[in-house]
Amino acid sequence: MKTIQELLSTATGTEGSLLIEKKIYDTLIDPVVRTRVGRQFAAITITDIPGSSVDVDTVDPKSMKVNKIAEGAAIPISVEAYSSFNMKPVKYGLRIAITKEMMEDAKWDLLAHNIEQAGLFMAYNEDKLLISQALDNATQTQGGGAALTISDITTAMQYLEDEDYSPDVMLVGNEQANDLRNIDTFVEAHKLGTRETFENGLVGTIFGMKIVRFSTNSAPSTTYAKYGYVMDTKHAFVIAEKRPVTVENYDDKIHDLQGATVTQRVVYRQLRADAICKVTTS
């Protein structure tokens, strides 16, 4: 038989802890929410797709030509040239399954909470698709050194301007965002910020162009922390969505489970590849 003092002074503290009243916190702590780019910079979002895919037609911006014509000479024909590409949405999704016992005994609505988190991860997946299916297909790549420089940014902007685009947004990974924060001329202009600024991933502006950070954890790999993308958002990429994020509840009576499926049919693609320039650092 041990005294109360002996229990409380147990070397491991295990037995003594049995005598101490404990409170279990009654709020489920959510995971950190990643910075999301979302669809805010899409040139076009196509949702009215009658079949399984959609054709997108574009005009060649350099196809028409004005000619000098001699007196009495025939006027040359010059008309626009067109091209087309096809976009076929792909299905993405996940399934949530929770036992009836867990539903009955849990302190929280586990199904509702898991569905909420699934919505976030579907959004993270869209950021991954934006990078891998659209931005990585940029015509030009500006290769930098160990750190991002102002010269890297202005060179990337010039690539777009040489094709008559107006670069207005640059997406940067975590390491490139850090590089920018260590450039004196950039930092001096953006030392002050608001909570809204940080939540939306806005790092600042340079030469009238927004600098927005994407989460490396939503990119195809950790390497993308070293990448950035300068683009003209009016021409950079397009989204085709056949099925928006859809949640369907179900009961699995054989296994005594309740759950939900969360699915989406969507595809991203560059609209004009020369409206994007990829900037890399080592």
C-alpha positions as CSV (number, residue, x, y, z in Angstrom):
1,M,0.0,0.0,0.0
2,K,1.4,3.4,-1.0
3,T,0.6,6.7,0.6
4,I,-0.7,9.7,-1.3
5,Q,2.7,11.3,-1.0
6,E,4.4,8.3,-2.4
7,L,2.0,8.2,-5.4
8,L,2.5,11.9,-6.1
9,S,6.3,11.5,-5.9
10,T,6.5,8.4,-8.3
11,A,9.6,8.8,-10.4
12,T,7.7,8.3,-13.7
13,G,4.7,10.4,-12.5
14,T,2.3,7.9,-14.0
15,E,0.7,6.7,-10.8
16,G,0.7,10.1,-9.3
17,S,-1.1,11.6,-12.3
18,L,-4.1,9.3,-11.6
19,L,-4.9,11.4,-8.6
20,I,-4.8,14.8,-10.4
21,E,-8.0,16.0,-12.0
22,K,-7.5,16.6,-15.8
23,K,-9.7,18.5,-18.2
24,I,-9.9,17.4,-21.9
25,Y,-10.1,20.5,-24.1
26,D,-13.4,20.4,-25.8
27,T,-12.3,22.1,-29.1
28,L,-10.7,20.2,-31.9
29,I,-7.6,22.0,-33.1
30,D,-7.6,22.4,-36.8
31,P,-4.3,22.0,-38.8
32,V,-2.7,25.1,-40.3
33,V,-4.3,26.4,-43.4
34,R,-1.9,26.7,-46.4
35,T,-1.7,29.8,-48.5
36,R,-3.9,29.2,-51.6
37,V,-3.6,30.8,-55.0
38,G,-7.0,29.5,-56.2
39,R,-8.6,30.6,-59.4
40,Q,-8.2,34.3,-58.9
41,F,-5.7,34.7,-61.8
42,A,-7.4,32.5,-64.4
43,A,-8.0,34.2,-67.8
44,I,-11.0,32.0,-68.4
45,T,-13.0,29.4,-66.4
46,I,-15.2,27.2,-68.5
47,T,-18.0,25.4,-66.7
48,D,-20.6,24.8,-69.4
49,I,-19.2,21.6,-71.0
50,P,-22.0,19.5,-72.6
51,G,-19.7,16.5,-73.4
52,S,-16.6,15.1,-71.8
53,S,-14.2,17.8,-73.2
54,V,-14.1,21.3,-74.6
55,D,-12.3,22.8,-77.6
56,V,-10.8,26.2,-77.1
57,D,-10.1,28.3,-80.2
58,T,-7.5,31.1,-80.2
59,V,-6.3,33.7,-82.6
60,D,-2.7,33.9,-83.7
61,P,-1.7,37.5,-82.6
62,K,0.9,37.8,-85.3
63,S,-1.1,36.4,-88.2
64,M,-2.3,39.6,-89.8
65,K,0.1,41.9,-91.7
66,V,-0.3,45.4,-93.1
67,N,1.5,45.8,-96.5
68,K,2.9,48.7,-98.4
69,I,1.0,48.8,-101.7
70,A,2.2,50.4,-105.0
71,E,-0.2,52.5,-107.0
72,G,-2.5,50.3,-109.1
73,A,-1.2,47.1,-107.4
74,A,-3.5,44.5,-106.0
75,I,-4.2,44.7,-102.3
76,P,-2.7,41.6,-100.6
77,I,-5.0,39.4,-98.6
78,S,-4.2,39.2,-94.9
79,V,-6.6,37.4,-92.5
80,E,-6.3,36.0,-89.0
81,A,-5.0,32.5,-88.4
82,Y,-6.6,30.3,-85.7
83,S,-5.5,27.4,-83.6
84,S,-7.4,25.1,-81.3
85,F,-6.7,22.8,-78.3
86,N,-8.8,20.4,-76.4
87,M,-9.3,20.2,-72.6
88,K,-10.7,17.1,-71.0
89,P,-11.5,17.3,-67.3
90,V,-10.1,14.6,-65.1
91,K,-11.8,13.3,-61.9
92,Y,-10.1,13.8,-58.6
93,G,-11.5,12.9,-55.2
94,L,-11.3,11.1,-51.9
95,R,-13.6,9.0,-49.7
96,I,-14.3,9.5,-46.0
97,A,-15.4,6.6,-43.9
98,I,-16.1,6.7,-40.1
99,T,-17.5,3.9,-38.0
100,K,-20.9,4.3,-36.4
101,E,-19.3,3.8,-33.0
102,M,-17.0,6.7,-33.6
103,M,-19.9,8.8,-34.7
104,E,-21.8,7.9,-31.6
105,D,-19.0,8.3,-29.1
106,A,-16.9,11.2,-30.5
107,K,-17.1,14.7,-28.9
108,W,-17.1,16.3,-32.3
109,D,-19.0,15.9,-35.5
110,L,-16.2,13.9,-37.2
111,L,-18.0,13.5,-40.5
112,A,-18.6,17.2,-40.9
113,H,-15.1,18.1,-39.8
114,N,-13.5,15.7,-42.3
115,I,-15.7,17.0,-45.1
116,E,-14.5,20.5,-44.3
117,Q,-10.9,19.5,-44.4
118,A,-11.5,17.6,-47.6
119,G,-12.7,20.8,-49.2
120,L,-9.4,22.4,-48.3
121,F,-7.3,19.6,-49.7
122,M,-9.3,19.8,-53.0
123,A,-8.3,23.4,-53.2
124,Y,-4.7,22.5,-52.5
125,N,-4.9,20.0,-55.3
126,E,-6.1,22.8,-57.7
127,D,-2.9,24.8,-56.9
128,K,-0.8,21.8,-57.8
129,L,-2.7,21.4,-61.1
130,L,-2.2,25.1,-61.8
131,I,1.5,24.7,-61.5
132,S,2.0,21.3,-63.2
133,Q,-0.6,21.5,-66.0
134,A,-0.3,25.2,-66.9
135,L,2.6,27.3,-65.5
136,D,5.3,24.7,-66.0
137,N,4.5,24.8,-69.8
138,A,5.8,28.4,-70.0
139,T,7.6,29.2,-73.3
140,Q,10.5,31.0,-71.6
141,T,12.6,30.1,-68.5
142,Q,14.8,32.6,-66.8
143,G,17.5,30.7,-65.0
144,G,18.9,32.5,-62.0
145,G,21.7,32.0,-59.5
146,A,21.5,30.9,-55.9
147,A,19.0,33.6,-55.0
148,L,16.3,35.5,-56.9
149,T,17.3,39.0,-58.0
150,I,15.6,42.1,-59.4
151,S,17.4,41.4,-62.7
152,D,15.8,37.9,-62.9
153,I,12.4,39.5,-62.5
154,T,12.9,42.3,-65.0
155,T,14.3,39.8,-67.6
156,A,11.3,37.6,-67.2
157,M,9.0,40.6,-67.6
158,Q,10.9,41.6,-70.8
159,Y,10.3,38.1,-72.2
160,L,6.6,38.8,-71.9
161,E,6.8,42.4,-73.1
162,D,8.7,41.3,-76.2
163,E,5.5,39.4,-77.1
164,D,3.3,42.4,-76.3
165,Y,2.0,41.0,-73.0
166,S,1.7,43.1,-69.8
167,P,3.0,41.1,-66.8
168,D,0.8,41.8,-63.8
169,V,1.4,38.8,-61.4
170,M,4.4,36.8,-60.2
171,L,3.8,33.6,-58.2
172,V,6.8,32.6,-56.1
173,G,7.6,29.6,-53.9
174,N,8.7,29.9,-50.3
175,E,12.5,30.3,-51.0
176,Q,12.0,32.9,-53.7
177,A,9.6,34.8,-51.3
178,N,12.4,34.7,-48.8
179,D,14.9,36.0,-51.4
180,L,12.7,38.9,-52.1
181,R,12.4,39.7,-48.4
182,N,16.2,40.0,-48.3
183,I,16.4,42.5,-51.2
184,D,16.8,45.9,-49.6
185,T,15.1,47.9,-52.3
186,F,12.1,45.5,-52.2
187,V,11.9,45.4,-48.4
188,E,12.0,49.1,-47.9
189,A,8.9,49.5,-50.1
190,H,7.0,46.8,-48.3
191,K,8.0,46.8,-44.6
192,L,4.4,47.5,-43.6
193,G,1.7,45.0,-44.2
194,T,-1.8,44.0,-43.0
195,R,-3.1,40.8,-41.7
196,E,-5.1,40.4,-44.9
197,T,-1.9,40.8,-46.9
198,F,-0.2,37.8,-45.2
199,E,-3.3,35.6,-45.3
200,N,-3.7,36.0,-49.0
201,G,0.0,35.3,-49.7
202,L,0.7,38.7,-51.1
203,V,4.4,39.5,-50.6
204,G,4.3,42.9,-52.2
205,T,4.4,44.6,-55.6
206,I,7.3,45.4,-57.9
207,F,7.1,47.5,-61.1
208,G,3.3,47.4,-60.7
209,M,3.3,43.6,-60.6
210,K,1.8,41.7,-57.7
211,I,4.1,39.2,-56.0
212,V,2.1,36.3,-54.5
213,R,3.5,33.3,-52.6
214,F,2.2,29.8,-53.2
215,S,2.6,27.1,-50.6
216,T,5.4,24.7,-51.5
217,N,3.3,21.9,-49.8
218,S,0.7,22.4,-52.5
219,A,3.3,22.2,-55.3
220,P,4.3,19.0,-57.2
221,S,7.5,18.8,-55.1
222,T,9.6,20.7,-52.6
223,T,11.8,21.8,-55.5
224,Y,9.2,24.3,-56.4
225,A,10.2,26.5,-53.4
226,K,12.9,27.7,-55.8
227,Y,10.5,28.5,-58.7
228,G,8.5,31.6,-59.7
229,Y,6.2,32.4,-62.5
230,V,5.8,35.8,-64.2
231,M,2.6,36.0,-66.2
232,D,0.0,38.2,-67.9
233,T,-3.2,36.9,-66.2
234,K,-5.4,38.0,-69.1
235,H,-3.7,35.3,-71.3
236,A,-1.8,32.9,-69.1
237,F,-4.0,29.9,-68.2
238,V,-7.5,28.5,-68.5
239,I,-9.6,26.2,-66.3
240,A,-12.2,23.7,-67.6
241,E,-14.5,22.2,-64.9
242,K,-17.0,19.6,-65.7
243,R,-18.0,18.8,-62.1
244,P,-17.4,21.3,-59.3
245,V,-16.4,20.0,-55.9
246,T,-19.3,17.7,-55.0
247,V,-20.0,16.0,-51.6
248,E,-22.2,12.9,-51.4
249,N,-23.0,11.2,-48.2
250,Y,-23.4,7.4,-47.9
251,D,-24.2,4.6,-45.5
252,D,-22.2,1.4,-45.6
253,K,-24.6,-0.9,-43.6
254,I,-22.5,-4.0,-44.1
255,H,-19.5,-2.5,-42.3
256,D,-21.6,-0.1,-40.1
257,L,-19.9,3.0,-41.5
258,Q,-21.0,6.5,-42.4
259,G,-19.1,8.5,-44.8
260,A,-18.9,10.8,-47.8
261,T,-17.3,11.0,-51.2
262,V,-15.7,14.3,-52.3
263,T,-15.1,14.5,-56.1
264,Q,-14.3,17.0,-58.8
265,R,-13.7,16.9,-62.6
266,V,-11.3,19.7,-63.6
267,V,-8.3,20.4,-65.8
268,Y,-5.9,23.3,-66.0
269,R,-3.9,24.4,-69.1
270,Q,-1.8,27.3,-70.4
271,L,-3.8,29.5,-72.6
272,R,-0.8,31.2,-74.3
273,A,2.5,29.7,-73.2
274,D,4.4,32.8,-74.1
275,A,2.3,34.8,-71.6
276,I,4.2,33.0,-68.8
277,C,7.9,33.0,-67.9
278,K,9.3,30.5,-65.4
279,V,12.0,31.9,-63.1
280,T,14.3,29.4,-61.4
281,T,16.9,29.6,-58.7
282,S,19.4,27.0,-57.6
